[in-house]
C-alpha cells in the first residue's frame, strides 16, 4: 500500500511541478540563475523543474559556482543543461565544455543554449571516460581557470581514478556522490583526492522559502513537493579544492 501511495505522490509531484513551470513561462524566478529560460521539452527530471524555477534546485552548488566564478565550466553529465547554460547565462562562466551521453538530452541541451542566446559559448559532446577526457579538451586549456562539475549517476568512482585526479590537481572539482550499499568506494575516492586536494563535503539541506512569496499561500504539502528534487537520499557532493 505504501508503494502505491508513493507512486501516486510522485505522479502528483510531476504534475504540480510542471504546472508551476508553465505559470512562470519556464523561466527561473529566483536564485543564482534568475531569468534562465528552461527548455519545455524536458528530457531529465520533469518533477524537479519547479525546484529549478524557484531557485531551490541544488542551490548550494549554484552558490558554490558563483563563489568560484571560473571562466571555464566543464560539465560532465550535463543533462538538459541547467548548470551548463545557467552558468553561461548568469555570466559565472564564459565558456562551457558539456559532456552528455544521452542523445535526447544533448538535443535538449542545444535547444536550451539557443533559448538563452549562448549557443556560441558551449561545446556539446557525448559520453566520455577518464582515458579520453583530457584529450577531448583544448591542449592549451588552463585547468586552474576551470571548474569541473560532475553528475554521472555512480560512475564517478570509476571516472576519478588517482591518475586522473593527479592530472586535474590545479582544477576545482564538484562531484555529486551517489550512494551505494557500502561507503567503501566513497572513502577510497576521498582518500585518493586528499593527496592532491583539500576536500569539503556539501550536503543539500537548504530550501529557504522565506523570500519566495509566490509559494507562501500554498498548502504545506504542495509547497514542500515544489522544493523537492525526488531524491532517495540527501544530496551530497565533494568539492575538491587545489592545495
Order of alpha helices (4+ residues) and beta strands (2+ residues): alpha-alpha-alpha-beta-alpha-beta-alpha-beta-beta-alpha-alpha-beta-alpha-beta-alpha-beta
